[in-house]
Amino acid sequence: MIPLTLAEIADVVSGRVHDIPDPESTVTGPVVKDSREVRPGALFVAFAGARVDGHDFAARAVADGATAVLAARPVGVPAIVVDDVETALGALARHVVRRLGTTVVALTGSAGKTSTKDLIAQLLRRLGPTVFTPGSLNNEIGLPLTALSAEEGTRHLVLEMGARGIGHIRYLTELTPPRIGVVLNVGSAHIGEFGGREQIALAKGELVESLPPADEGGVAVLNADDPLVRDMRARTEARVLFFGEAEEADIRAENVRLTPKGQPAFTLHTPTGCSDVTMRLYGEHHVSNALAAAAVAHELGMPAEGIATALSEAGTLSRWRMEVTERSDGVTVVNDAYNANPESVRAALRALAAMGKGRRTWAVLGEMAELGEESLAEHDAVGRMAVRLNVSKLVAVGGREARWIDMGAKNEGSWGEESVHVSDAQAAIDLLRDDLRPGDVVLVKASRSAGLEQVALALVEGEVAGR
């Protein structure tokens, strides 16, 4: 964070100083909400959670070097006390971003946000110092903490924005007003909470509504291949830059294909030229993610050849998202267990089919959460798709939703033990321990709540050995 005195911070967040001998003391280190991350000069933010109250760790944070604590009540050590810690954190982020004057790039979408954010960050780092959302910390707490990690000299701030309802993204854009806004897609993620795709589109479109007009530099980067996203051009005064495979796209992919390893390759077309891309990531769905990142990089001055080179060299920055590990016995583990929705599961299955040509393939799948009334039908459809793609072995893990995955596969034409339902991650590990063979390809995919990362980690760490 840029250095600020405690008096300045108190003024920005409308707080009251308590037990602070010198209000001119300066916060020079990071702003953190985990006392274990405190470094000298830090500001420790004390949140009262359902299980842990950060106020209980205030003294330890100061003892470990924090200059002060941002808290909802006096804590016996130097503190800025506010009525609402979350609101104060947001106000501090807004102040710092305004002071820095950095270019803020914000993105949202139902699927692919984190992968695309990682791609954008890797491209923009070639243009100058770039700060970006770690993992998927894209909510009212994670976003301002990311923004506060920017420093003098930070040229780009790349922020992922999530939403679980109308107004969420609007609030986030008020904290860190973007100049460039990217909307990837409107899919089924959280459809149970929103009540339909139209409501999801309404929420995601709040991002483009927040952008400055074109004559002030605002740019909306929209997916030309998604009708609900394409129609958002009517909701913004910013200049619109389309990406996709559609002919109208300004940033376009042609000759899209997968390598024998399942990695996407295509010819990138931009207004400044065209160049070939072969990605290190896995799955054709990354083409759309790459085009969105290319559009941002193009807008910020990177030529087509430079974009293509950067996309071809980009890797995975966030854990458990199509994370591929090649074991010494030839087993390939694809850990995509961080999250799941119908669109991302279909994309992962297609990637598995491409990677596993000539090999035996496994899809270890669990629940896709928060799908509402569409849940059972969507789980059934996933099972059917695994059969249509000729996945060798389907392991459905969990309760009712997993049973519907298994049922869908069997109704589509699976027989014998090609599709199996097991109760939990340990049962899946036991099954794989008995049946896995050298050379197999295993995809592990589910919403985080299913806990299937245990399966993937057991595979990678060699606890599940091929026979």
N, C-alpha and C positions, 0 to 999 in steps of 0.2 A: 504494500500500500504506500501511497505517497505520504511523507511525514506530516503528521498533524498533531498539534498540542491537544491535551485533554480538554482545555478550555474551548478550543475550536470544535472538537467533537461534541462536547456537551451542548454547544450552541446549535450545531447542525441537527442534532437529534432531539432537541428540546428537553435535555436531561438535567439532572441536578447532581452536583459533585458531592461525594461522600468520602471522608477519610483520605482526601487527596492533599498532601502537604504543599505540593507545587503544581498548580493547574497548568503551568507552562511546560511540564514534562511532556515529552514527545513520544508518540507511538511511531516506531520505525519498523517494526516487524510485521508479521502477518496478522490477519484477523481470523480467529479460529473459534470453533465451538466445541472442540475436543481438547480437554486439558492436556492430553498426551502430545498434542502437536504444538504446544507453547514453546516459543523461542524468545530469547531476550528482546525486549521492545515490543512484544505482541500485545494485541487487545483480545482478551478472552470474552466471548459472548456466552452468557449463561442462560440456556434455555431450560425451562421446566418441562420435561417430557413425561410420558406415561409411566416409564420405569425408572428413569434417572433424572435427577434435578441438578442441572449444571451449577446452581448456586452452591451446592455442597462441595464443589471442587474449586471454588474461587480462591481460597487461601493457598491451595497447592499451586494453582496457576500463577499467582503472584510470586510465590516462593521460587518457582521455576523460571521467573524472569519477565512475566507479563507486566506491562506498565500499569494496566488497570483492567477492570472488569466492566462490561456492559451488562447491567442487571436490572431486574424488576424490583429489587429491594436492597437495602444496605446489607453488606456481607462481611463487614469487619476489616476489609482491606480496601485500597483505593478503588473506587467504583464510580461510574456514571449511571445513575439510577433513572429509569424511564418508566412510563406507564405501560408500554408494550415493547418488548425486546425485538420482536420480528419487524414491527413498523420502524423502529429506530435503526435496525440494521439496513433496511431498505433505503431509508433517508440518507444514511451515510454512504451507501453505494451510489445513489443518485448524485450526491455532492462530489464524490471522487471522480466519477465518470465525466461529469460536467467540467471539472477542473483539468482533467487530462486532455480532453479534446480528441481522444482516439477514435478511429473508425470502428463503430459497433456493427457487427454482422450478427443478426439473429436468425434462427431457423426453427421451424416446427414442422410437424407432419405426424401421421399415424404410425408410420414405420420408417426405419432407416435414419432417424435423427442422429443417433450417436455415431454411427458409421460415417455419415455425411459430414458431421461436425469435425470428426477426426481427419477426414480428407481435406476439408477446407483449411484446417489448421496447418496441415503439412504443406499445402500449397502456399499459404500466405506467409509462413515462416521464411520462405525464400525471398519474400519482398521486404521483410523487416520483423522486428520483435513482435511476437504474437502470444496472447494469453487466451486460453480456451477452456471450456467447461471440462473438468475431469470426470470421466465416466459419464453418468447421466444425471448429474446433480443439477436438475433443470427446474427446480421449484422455487417457492418464495424464500427459501433459506439458501439453497445451493447456488442459485443465480447471483444474489448479491455477494456471497462469499467469494465466488469466482471473480466478479467485477472488482472486488477490493484487493485481489492479488495483482492487479495491474499496477505498473510503476511508471515513473517518468521515463519517457522513451518508448513505452509500449505503443506500437503503431496500429495493431489490430486487436480487437476484443471479440472473440467468436463465442456466441452464447446460444446454447440449446434451450428452447422454451417448451415445457410440457404444460398440459392442461387437463383438468378433470371436470371442467365445467365452463359455462359461459362467464366471461369476465376475467378468467385467470391470466390469459396471455396479455390482455389489455393492461392488467396490473403490472406484469413483469416488464412490459415496454415502457411503462411510466418510470420504473426504477432505472432502466438502462436504455434510453431512447435509441433505437437503431437507425442507421442511415440505409443499410441494405437489409432487406427481409426476404427470407427464402421459405417457401411453402412446398414441401415435397409431395404430399399425397393426402388423400382423405380415405381412410380405410375403416376397419372394424375395431381397432384398438379402443377399449373403454366404451364401446357402443352401448353397453348395458347402463352405464352412468349417464351418457348423453341422451339416449333415447332415439338415435337414428343418425345416419350419415349427414343429413342436412344440418342437424344441430352441431355435429363435429365440424362441418365446413364453416358454420357460423362462428364457432370458437376459433378455429385456426386462422380464419380471415381477419381476426382482430389484429394480427401482426401487420398485414399490409395496410390496414386502416391507420396504423400508428406512424407510418413512414412520412417523412417530410415530402412536400411536393417536388416534382421533377426539377423545377428551377432552383430548388435548394439542395439538390443532389440526391434526393430519395430514389431508390431503385428497388422494385419488387421483382424477385426472381421466382418465376412460377413454372410449374410442370405442365407443359403443353399437352402431355399424354393423359392427363387426368381432368375430365370435364369439370368437376367441382372446383378444382384448383384453377383451371384456365379461366373460369368465370369470375374469379376474384379480381381480375383486372378492372372490373367496374366498381370495385370498392376502394380504390386507391387513387391518389393524385400523383403518386410517384411514377417515374418512368418504368415500364414493364419490360423485362428481359425473359424470354421464354427458353426453356431447355426441354429436351426430349428427343424422340425419334420422329415426331411429326414434322412435316415439311415446313410448317410455319415457325418452328423453333429457331431461335437465333443461335443457340448452342446445341448442336445436333450430333447424334451418333449414326453412322452408317456402317454397313457390313458387320453387324454385331454377331459374334460367335463365341463359343467356348473352346479353350484349348483342351487337349486330352486330359489335363489335370483338373479341368473345371474352372479355369480362370478366364474372366471375360477379356475379349479383345475387340477393338472396333476402331473406326476412323473418326477422329474428332474434327468437327467443322465449327469454326468460329468466324466472326466477321473479319478477323485478321489473318485467316488462313486455316489450313487443315494439317493434321499430323496423326500418325498411328499410335495407338495405346494398347499395351498388353499389361493387365493389372496383376499384382501379386495376390490380391484378395480372391475369394472363391464365390462363385455364383453370379448368374446373369443379372440379378437384381442390383448389383453394384454399378451397373452401367448408368442407371438413372441417378444414383448417388454421385457418381463421378461427374456427370454432366452438370448437376447442381453446383458442385464444387468448382468446376471449370467456369461456370457462368460468373461466380463471385470473383475468381482470380482474373478472368478477362476484364471485368468491370474495374478492377483495381490495377490494371496495366500489364498483366502478364501476357506475353505473346503465345500463340497456339502451340508452337514447338516446346516452349518452356512448360506449359500446362501439361502437355502429353508426357514429357519426361518426368515431371513431378508425380503425375497419376500412376505412371508405370513403376515408380520407385516407392510409392506410398505403401505403408503396412498397416497393421491393426494396432491402435493405441489403447483400446479399451478391452478389458478381459471378457472372455466367454461370449464373444460375438464372432461366429464362424472362425473360431480359433483352431487352426489345424496343427496337429502334432503327428509326426511320423515316428512310430516306434521302431526299435531295432529289429523286431520280428516281422516288420512289414505291415502291421496293423496301423491304419490311419484313423485318428480320432478327430472328429469335428465337434468341438465344444461350442454350441450355440445356446447355452442354457440360461443366459441372463434374462431373456424375456421372450414372449411369443404372442402372436396374433395370427389370424388366418392367412393374411398376406405373407408374413415373414416365414410361416411354416411351409407354405407352398413353395416359396423361393428356396428355402433350405432343402426341401425334398428334391427339387429340380437340380440343385447343385450336387446333392448326393448321387443322383442318377448319373450326372455327367462325370463325377469323380470316380465312380465305381464301375465304369464300363470294363467288362472282362473280369470283374472281381465280385465277391459276395458283399452285399450291402446290408446294413442294419439301420433302422430308424427307431431310436428309443425316444418315444414321445410322451409328454404329459399334458396336463390341463393348460388350456389357454384361458386365462382368467378374464372376468369382467365383460363377457359377451352378452349378458342379459338373456332375452328370449331367443336369441339366435344361437345360443351356446351349443345345444345338443346337435342341431343341424350342422353347425360348422365343424364340430368334432367328428361327426359321421363322415363329412366330406373329406376331411384330412385322411381318414382311414382308407376311403375309396381311392384317393389320389395316390397313396403309397402303392396300392395294387396296380393302378394304371401305369405307374412309372417302373413297375417290375422290381420294386425293392424286395430283396431276398427275404429279410426277416423284419417284422414289425413287432416292437415291444411297447405296449401301451401301459403306462405306469400311473396308478392312482385309483381314484374312486369312480363316481358315476361318469364323468366326462371321458376318462380313459376307457371305460367299458364301451362307450359309444364310438371311440376311435376303432377299437377292436371289432365292434359289431359292423361298422361301416366297411372295414376291410373284408370281413367274412361275407357280407352281403354283396360286395363287388365281385367276389370270386376267389378270395383266398381260401385255402383249405389246409387241413392237417395242422402243423405247428408253424406255418409261415407267419401267422399273426397270433400273438400271445398277450393276455392281460395279466399283469402282476400288481400286487397291492402297493408296493412302495419301492424306493430307490434301492434298498438293500436286496430286495427280491430280484430286481433287475440286475444288480451286480452278481448275485449268485447264478442267475441264468447265463449271463455272459461268461462267467468263469468256467461254466461247463461246456459251452457251445462255441465260443469264439475261436477262430482259426487264424493262423498267420496269413497276412494279406487282406484280411477283411477291412471294410470301411464302415465306421460307426458314427452316425449322427446322433447327437443328444440335444433335444430341443423341447422347451416348455417355458411357461411363465415362471418367474423367479420363485413364486410361492410354492411351486411343486418340489423345489430342492433337488432337481436332477443334476445340478453341478456336482453332486456327490458321485454320481455315476461316471461322469466325464473325468473327474479328478482321479478316481480309482483306476480308470483305464490308463490315463496318462502316467500315473505313478507306478504302473506295473502291477497293481494289486490284482488286476484281472488279466491273466496271461492267456495267450493263444495256445491251442493244443498242437 
